[in-house]
Every structure is written in C-alpha cells, then in structure tokens.
Amino acid sequence: MIRIFIGYDPREAVAFHVLSHSIHARASQPVSITPLVLSELGQLMTRPRDAKQSTDFSFSRFLTPYLCGFDGWAMFMDCDMLVLDDMASLWNMRDEQYALMCVKHHHVPEEDTKFLGAVQTTYEKKNWSSVMLFNNAKCAALTPDYVNTASGLDMHRFNWLESEDLIGEIPHRWNHLVDYDPAKPADQISNLHYTIGGPYFEDYRDCGYADEWNAEKERMLFAGAIDG
C-alpha cells in the first residue's frame, strides 16, 4: 500500500480533490490518501498560527511519521499539485539508508507575496518539504511536542535530523515548480507544483500548465456511462 498524506486547507479544497484524482487515475498499485485536516488533528496540533504560515498544513505535515506509528514509509505532498505519472514509480525509489527523500531545490523566489496575499518567504531548503518520502522509524524526533514547539525553520530545514546525509534525493521531475522551473513538455514532468498559486485562484487562472489542471478537474467531475 502506498501511503500518502496530503496537506489540506479549506481555501484550496478543490486542489486537494483534483490532486487525489490525478494520483488514483495513474497509480498501478493501491494508494491510501489521508488529508491532513486541522480540525481532525485535535490536540495533536495545538500551536498558534504563525503570521508567515501560508497554509493550514505548513507544520502539520511533520506529523506524518507519528500518524504512521513511526512504522514503514509514507509520503507527504502539498495540495497545490497535479500528478502526471504513476506514483508507484516514486514509491519504488525508497532507500532504507535515508530518513527522508525529497527534491533538493535551489529556490529563491523574487516576489513578496503569493496566493491570497500570503507572505512569500525565503529560506535554505525552500520547497524541499513540499514532497517528502518519510522513512518513519528514522524520523522519531517528529513527536507532536516537537512539531508544536519547534521553529518553522528548524522543521523545514530538517534540523531535527542528525545529519544531512540522511536526506536522499528524488528526481526533480517529481516536484516541478510551475512558473519557476523552465517549462517542459508535460510528458517530461511527473508532478506539477503550483507553488505560487494554482489556476483554481482567479489571479492565477492563466498560470503555467493551467490547461493540464483544468482538464484533470473535468475528469474528476465526470459522471456517466464509460464506453467499452
């Protein structure tokens, strides 16, 4: 079973559902998807909202290993994504020598704000935590107490790991930053990340790869007879 936790924010509800559909539509193995909804986490997530926090799941993502009982592997993804590939291909890249695996971006945004007026921040390892493969047993530091008290920078820069050697790398195609990374044909991208704002927001309706997202939304909404 491929275990995936997706950050959920009610302001991007449609993004969560379209992403989930895109995963299931292409997966060749069973996938279990869990939304990280703050109202469902209760006392596991008690820290007050930070002024620099652009989504409800900015910090709750780091509860993924705890929610799995620190057992096996699990994946976290931001909701503002669209998967164009078989998730089993990424899942099969798991490597036991690492505590987590991610795309190691060098992302230095120039703008000051992003979707819905959220403050755009710059820090070391920015966007590394937007897609993570967790080797849960090696992430035992991520207790609810730690996630509720550690600084955002300590979590997102993986300062809870003993060594950066515990961070493995996955191919860049699995976290393509839309309108930051050079545009490529969609068949050369496995996962689109609308990090500055997706086409479900009016201000970003014409962003890069908007057609791909809108087409996926239409497929998700389909109801009727299927030929053949």
C-alpha positions as CSV (number, residue, x, y, z in Angstrom):
1,M,0.0,0.0,0.0
2,I,1.3,3.4,-1.0
3,R,0.5,5.7,2.0
4,I,0.2,9.4,1.0
5,F,-0.7,12.3,3.3
6,I,-1.8,15.5,1.6
7,G,-1.9,18.9,3.2
8,Y,-5.5,20.2,3.4
9,D,-6.5,23.9,3.5
10,P,-10.2,24.7,3.1
11,R,-9.2,27.7,0.8
12,E,-7.8,25.1,-1.6
13,A,-10.3,22.3,-1.2
14,V,-10.7,21.8,-5.0
15,A,-6.9,21.4,-5.3
16,F,-6.9,18.6,-2.8
17,H,-9.6,16.7,-4.7
18,V,-8.0,17.2,-8.1
19,L,-4.6,16.1,-6.8
20,S,-6.2,13.0,-5.3
21,H,-7.9,12.1,-8.5
22,S,-4.7,12.6,-10.5
23,I,-2.9,10.1,-8.2
24,H,-5.6,7.4,-8.3
25,A,-6.1,7.8,-12.1
26,R,-2.5,6.9,-12.8
27,A,-1.4,4.6,-10.0
28,S,-0.6,0.9,-10.7
29,Q,-0.6,-0.1,-7.0
30,P,-3.2,0.5,-4.3
31,V,-2.9,4.0,-2.8
32,S,-4.2,5.2,0.6
33,I,-4.7,9.0,0.7
34,T,-5.1,10.9,4.0
35,P,-5.9,14.6,4.1
36,L,-4.2,16.5,7.0
37,V,-7.2,18.5,8.2
38,L,-6.5,20.6,11.3
39,S,-10.0,20.0,12.7
40,E,-9.3,16.3,12.7
41,L,-5.9,16.5,14.3
42,G,-7.3,17.9,17.6
43,Q,-4.8,18.1,20.4
44,L,-2.0,16.7,18.1
45,M,-1.7,20.2,16.6
46,T,-2.1,23.0,19.1
47,R,0.5,25.6,18.1
48,P,-0.9,29.0,17.2
49,R,-0.9,30.1,13.6
50,D,2.2,31.9,12.6
51,A,2.0,35.1,10.6
52,K,4.3,33.6,8.0
53,Q,2.2,30.4,7.7
54,S,0.7,30.4,4.2
55,T,-1.4,27.2,4.6
56,D,-3.1,25.2,7.4
57,F,-0.6,22.4,6.8
58,S,2.7,24.4,7.0
59,F,3.7,22.5,10.1
60,S,1.2,19.6,10.4
61,R,3.0,17.8,7.5
62,F,5.7,16.9,10.0
63,L,3.2,14.7,12.0
64,T,3.2,12.2,9.1
65,P,5.6,9.8,10.7
66,Y,3.8,10.0,14.1
67,L,0.5,9.3,12.4
68,C,2.0,6.1,11.0
69,G,3.3,5.0,14.3
70,F,6.8,5.6,13.2
71,D,6.5,2.5,11.1
72,G,7.2,1.8,7.4
73,W,7.3,4.6,4.8
74,A,4.8,7.3,4.0
75,M,4.7,10.3,1.6
76,F,3.6,13.9,2.2
77,M,2.5,16.2,-0.6
78,D,1.3,19.8,-0.6
79,C,-2.2,20.0,-2.1
80,D,-1.3,22.5,-4.8
81,M,0.0,19.8,-7.1
82,L,-1.0,17.6,-10.1
83,V,0.5,14.2,-10.6
84,L,1.1,13.2,-14.2
85,D,2.8,9.8,-13.6
86,D,2.4,6.5,-11.8
87,M,3.0,7.1,-8.1
88,A,4.4,3.6,-7.8
89,S,7.4,4.9,-9.7
90,L,8.3,7.3,-7.0
91,W,7.3,4.9,-4.2
92,N,9.8,2.3,-5.6
93,M,12.7,4.8,-5.1
94,R,12.6,4.3,-1.3
95,D,16.1,3.8,0.1
96,E,16.5,2.5,3.6
97,Q,19.7,4.4,4.2
98,Y,17.8,7.7,4.3
99,A,15.4,9.1,6.9
100,L,13.6,11.1,4.2
101,M,13.9,11.7,0.5
102,C,12.9,14.9,-1.5
103,V,13.7,17.1,-4.5
104,K,16.6,19.3,-3.4
105,H,15.5,22.6,-4.9
106,H,17.6,25.8,-5.1
107,H,14.6,28.0,-4.9
108,V,14.9,31.7,-4.3
109,P,11.6,33.5,-5.1
110,E,11.7,37.1,-6.1
111,E,8.2,38.1,-5.3
112,D,7.0,39.3,-1.8
113,T,3.5,37.7,-1.9
114,K,1.8,34.6,-3.4
115,F,-1.8,33.3,-3.5
116,L,-4.4,35.1,-1.4
117,G,-1.8,37.7,-0.3
118,A,0.3,35.2,1.7
119,V,3.8,36.4,2.5
120,Q,6.5,34.8,0.4
121,T,9.4,33.7,2.5
122,T,12.9,32.7,1.5
123,Y,15.0,30.2,3.5
124,E,17.5,27.4,3.0
125,K,15.9,24.3,1.5
126,K,12.8,26.1,0.5
127,N,10.2,23.7,-1.1
128,W,12.2,20.6,-0.1
129,S,9.4,19.7,2.3
130,S,6.6,20.1,-0.2
131,V,7.1,16.4,-1.4
132,M,8.7,14.1,1.2
133,L,9.2,10.4,1.4
134,F,9.4,9.6,5.1
135,N,11.3,6.6,6.4
136,N,9.1,6.8,9.5
137,A,11.3,4.8,12.0
138,K,14.2,7.2,11.3
139,C,12.0,10.3,12.0
140,A,11.3,9.6,15.7
141,A,12.2,13.2,16.6
142,L,9.0,14.4,15.0
143,T,6.7,13.9,18.0
144,P,3.7,16.1,18.5
145,D,5.5,18.0,21.2
146,Y,8.4,18.8,18.8
147,V,6.1,19.8,15.9
148,N,4.1,22.1,18.2
149,T,7.1,23.9,19.7
150,A,10.0,23.8,17.2
151,S,10.5,26.8,14.9
152,G,9.2,26.5,11.4
153,L,12.7,27.0,10.0
154,D,14.1,24.1,12.2
155,M,11.4,21.8,10.8
156,H,11.6,22.9,7.1
157,R,15.3,22.8,7.1
158,F,15.3,19.3,8.6
159,N,17.4,20.4,11.7
160,W,15.7,17.5,13.6
161,L,17.9,15.1,11.7
162,E,21.4,14.2,13.0
163,S,23.0,14.6,9.6
164,E,22.2,15.9,6.1
165,D,23.5,12.6,4.9
166,L,20.1,11.2,5.9
167,I,18.3,13.2,3.2
168,G,18.1,11.3,0.0
169,E,17.3,12.9,-3.4
170,I,14.5,12.1,-5.8
171,P,14.4,13.3,-9.4
172,H,13.4,16.9,-10.0
173,R,10.5,15.9,-12.2
174,W,8.6,14.9,-9.1
175,N,8.4,18.5,-7.9
176,H,8.4,20.8,-10.8
177,L,7.8,24.3,-9.6
178,V,5.4,25.9,-12.1
179,D,6.4,29.3,-13.5
180,Y,9.8,29.0,-11.7
181,D,11.4,26.0,-13.3
182,P,12.0,26.1,-17.0
183,A,8.9,24.9,-18.9
184,K,9.0,21.3,-20.3
185,P,6.5,19.1,-22.1
186,A,4.1,17.6,-19.7
187,D,5.4,14.1,-20.5
188,Q,8.7,15.1,-19.0
189,I,7.2,16.1,-15.7
190,S,5.8,13.7,-13.0
191,N,4.4,16.2,-10.6
192,L,3.4,19.8,-11.2
193,H,3.6,22.1,-8.2
194,Y,1.6,25.3,-8.4
195,T,3.5,26.8,-5.5
196,I,2.9,30.5,-6.2
197,G,-0.8,29.9,-6.9
198,G,-2.9,27.4,-9.0
199,P,-5.4,28.0,-11.7
200,Y,-8.2,27.5,-9.2
201,F,-7.5,31.1,-8.0
202,E,-8.7,33.9,-10.2
203,D,-5.4,35.7,-10.0
204,Y,-3.6,32.6,-11.4
205,R,-6.1,31.3,-13.8
206,D,-3.6,31.6,-16.7
207,C,-0.6,30.3,-14.9
208,G,1.7,27.7,-16.5
209,Y,0.1,24.3,-17.1
210,A,-3.3,25.6,-16.2
211,D,-4.8,23.6,-19.1
212,E,-3.5,20.4,-17.6
213,W,-5.0,21.2,-14.2
214,N,-8.4,22.2,-15.7
215,A,-8.5,19.1,-17.8
216,E,-7.9,16.9,-14.7
217,K,-10.7,18.8,-12.8
218,E,-13.1,18.0,-15.6
219,R,-12.1,14.3,-15.5
220,M,-12.7,14.3,-11.7
221,L,-16.2,15.8,-12.2
222,F,-17.2,13.3,-14.8
223,A,-20.3,11.2,-14.2
224,G,-21.9,8.9,-16.8
225,A,-21.5,5.8,-18.9
226,I,-18.0,4.9,-20.0
227,D,-17.7,3.4,-23.5
228,G,-16.1,0.0,-23.6
